[in-house]
Amino acid sequence: MPSPARTRKRKDTGPAWTAPDEKSTLVGFLDYLRDAIAEKVDGVPEPEVRTAGVPSGTNLLGLIKHLTAVERFYFLEEPITAMGRTFRPTREETVEGLLAEYRATTAQANEVVGTWTDLARPAPRPPGRALASSMRWVLVHMIEETGRHAGHADILREQIDGFTGR
């Protein structure tokens, strides 16, 4: 556990103001959470970025790899063949590479969402799903998924170097 002298705090910036429509609001909050988790990983050295902080094996780099796979599944219709592997970065995968892939994936996802005109309509059905969820459900689920893992990242980062806040 880091010593109190090492604790660094940054004020949370809060989500950006968005256009008042539902889709802009949902994407705005999702982008806020995406940025939050990417910031928690950025600047963490090896091997700490991939070192498990809890008995389950959860680590910062694995969270980015997982969220990339989930974004690609829901928005880009790419299958996930082994969910457990999405949490485990390989030795060849780097912080810079996985963060770049995450940012590129979220940009592509936002392009897809930009074409959605009615959030009540079925979203594209990812492989392996029997029923298509609504576009609204997918956006809300990704806010929940990203927010949950951003919270995990907050704790893991604080354990590594005392960094807290956004």
VMD Tcl script that draws the C-alpha trace (Angstrom):
set ca {
  {0.00 0.00 0.00}
  {1.43 3.42 -0.88}
  {2.48 5.75 1.88}
  {0.34 8.85 2.47}
  {3.21 11.02 1.21}
  {2.93 9.36 -2.21}
  {-0.79 9.93 -2.56}
  {-1.56 12.22 -5.47}
  {-5.03 13.61 -5.92}
  {-6.55 15.17 -8.98}
  {-9.90 16.89 -9.00}
  {-12.54 15.04 -10.96}
  {-13.49 17.07 -14.00}
  {-16.98 15.59 -14.24}
  {-18.70 14.71 -17.48}
  {-18.82 17.25 -20.26}
  {-22.08 19.02 -21.00}
  {-23.83 17.48 -23.97}
  {-26.64 18.33 -26.31}
  {-29.97 17.79 -24.49}
  {-31.11 14.80 -26.53}
  {-30.98 11.30 -25.06}
  {-28.34 9.84 -27.38}
  {-25.92 12.74 -26.86}
  {-26.35 12.48 -23.10}
  {-25.73 8.72 -23.05}
  {-22.70 8.92 -25.35}
  {-21.36 11.87 -23.36}
  {-21.43 9.89 -20.11}
  {-19.95 6.83 -21.83}
  {-17.11 8.94 -23.24}
  {-16.49 10.43 -19.79}
  {-16.09 6.94 -18.32}
  {-13.95 5.79 -21.24}
  {-11.58 8.70 -20.64}
  {-11.53 8.01 -16.89}
  {-10.40 4.42 -17.26}
  {-7.83 5.25 -19.94}
  {-6.35 7.92 -17.64}
  {-6.01 5.38 -14.83}
  {-3.84 3.17 -17.02}
  {-1.81 5.86 -18.75}
  {1.59 6.40 -17.14}
  {1.64 3.22 -15.04}
  {4.97 1.45 -15.60}
  {5.62 -2.20 -16.28}
  {5.14 -4.58 -14.57}
  {2.67 -2.80 -12.28}
  {0.20 -2.08 -15.10}
  {-0.32 -5.80 -15.61}
  {0.18 -6.99 -12.04}
  {-2.94 -8.31 -10.35}
  {-4.08 -6.11 -7.48}
  {-6.65 -8.56 -6.15}
  {-6.89 -12.37 -5.87}
  {-9.14 -12.58 -8.94}
  {-6.21 -11.47 -11.11}
  {-7.72 -8.14 -12.18}
  {-5.13 -5.69 -13.45}
  {-5.21 -2.29 -15.13}
  {-4.07 -3.39 -18.58}
  {-6.47 -6.33 -18.54}
  {-9.38 -3.97 -17.89}
  {-8.50 -1.96 -21.01}
  {-8.16 -5.14 -23.09}
  {-11.52 -6.40 -21.79}
  {-13.38 -3.16 -22.44}
  {-11.97 -3.03 -25.96}
  {-13.34 -6.51 -26.64}
  {-16.75 -5.66 -25.18}
  {-17.00 -2.42 -27.21}
  {-16.10 -4.36 -30.35}
  {-18.72 -7.00 -29.49}
  {-21.65 -4.66 -28.91}
  {-20.93 -1.90 -31.39}
  {-18.84 -3.54 -34.12}
  {-20.43 -7.01 -34.02}
  {-17.17 -8.88 -33.41}
  {-17.44 -12.17 -31.52}
  {-15.77 -12.87 -28.20}
  {-14.66 -16.48 -28.25}
  {-13.23 -16.65 -24.71}
  {-14.39 -13.95 -22.29}
  {-11.75 -14.85 -19.69}
  {-8.93 -14.14 -22.13}
  {-10.17 -10.60 -22.65}
  {-8.92 -9.77 -19.15}
  {-5.39 -11.15 -19.70}
  {-2.96 -9.12 -21.79}
  {-0.22 -11.10 -23.48}
  {3.46 -10.32 -22.94}
  {3.59 -8.77 -26.40}
  {0.72 -6.36 -25.73}
  {1.87 -2.98 -24.46}
  {0.18 -0.16 -22.58}
  {0.60 2.14 -25.57}
  {-0.74 -0.45 -28.01}
  {-3.77 -1.48 -25.97}
  {-4.66 2.12 -25.11}
  {-4.41 3.07 -28.80}
  {-6.61 0.12 -29.74}
  {-9.14 1.07 -27.05}
  {-9.30 4.67 -28.24}
  {-9.61 3.61 -31.89}
  {-12.36 1.14 -30.97}
  {-14.34 3.71 -29.00}
  {-14.05 6.16 -31.91}
  {-15.41 3.48 -34.26}
  {-18.17 2.67 -31.79}
  {-19.17 6.34 -31.66}
  {-19.32 6.39 -35.46}
  {-21.74 3.45 -35.36}
  {-23.86 5.08 -32.64}
  {-23.88 8.28 -34.67}
  {-25.94 6.46 -37.32}
  {-28.58 5.37 -34.81}
  {-31.75 7.43 -35.16}
  {-34.14 5.61 -32.81}
  {-32.78 4.11 -29.59}
  {-35.84 1.88 -29.22}
  {-34.88 -0.04 -32.35}
  {-32.92 -3.29 -32.10}
  {-29.18 -2.81 -32.02}
  {-27.06 -4.89 -34.39}
  {-27.07 -8.40 -32.98}
  {-23.62 -9.47 -31.84}
  {-22.60 -13.03 -32.71}
  {-23.77 -15.50 -30.10}
  {-26.77 -13.46 -28.94}
  {-30.20 -15.00 -29.55}
  {-32.09 -11.72 -29.39}
  {-31.00 -8.24 -30.32}
  {-31.08 -5.69 -27.52}
  {-32.38 -2.20 -28.10}
  {-29.86 0.48 -28.99}
  {-30.76 2.22 -25.72}
  {-30.01 -0.95 -23.73}
  {-26.59 -1.30 -25.39}
  {-25.63 2.29 -24.54}
  {-26.83 2.00 -20.94}
  {-25.13 -1.37 -20.55}
  {-21.83 0.03 -21.82}
  {-22.11 2.93 -19.36}
  {-22.63 0.37 -16.58}
  {-19.83 -1.92 -17.81}
  {-17.32 0.88 -18.25}
  {-18.29 2.58 -14.99}
  {-17.92 -0.65 -13.05}
  {-14.46 -1.30 -14.45}
  {-13.44 2.34 -14.02}
  {-14.17 1.87 -10.32}
  {-11.98 -1.23 -10.30}
  {-9.25 0.79 -12.02}
  {-9.53 3.55 -9.39}
  {-8.77 1.07 -6.64}
  {-6.00 -0.73 -8.52}
  {-4.26 2.53 -9.39}
  {-4.43 3.80 -5.83}
  {-2.85 0.53 -4.66}
  {-0.01 0.96 -7.17}
  {1.08 4.55 -6.57}
  {-1.53 6.36 -4.50}
  {-2.99 8.21 -7.50}
  {-6.61 9.11 -6.80}
  {-9.23 11.17 -8.56}
  {-9.74 11.60 -12.26}
}
mol new
graphics top color blue
foreach p $ca { graphics top sphere $p radius 0.5 }
foreach p [lrange $ca 0 end-1] q [lrange $ca 1 end] { graphics top cylinder $p $q radius 0.2 }
display resetview
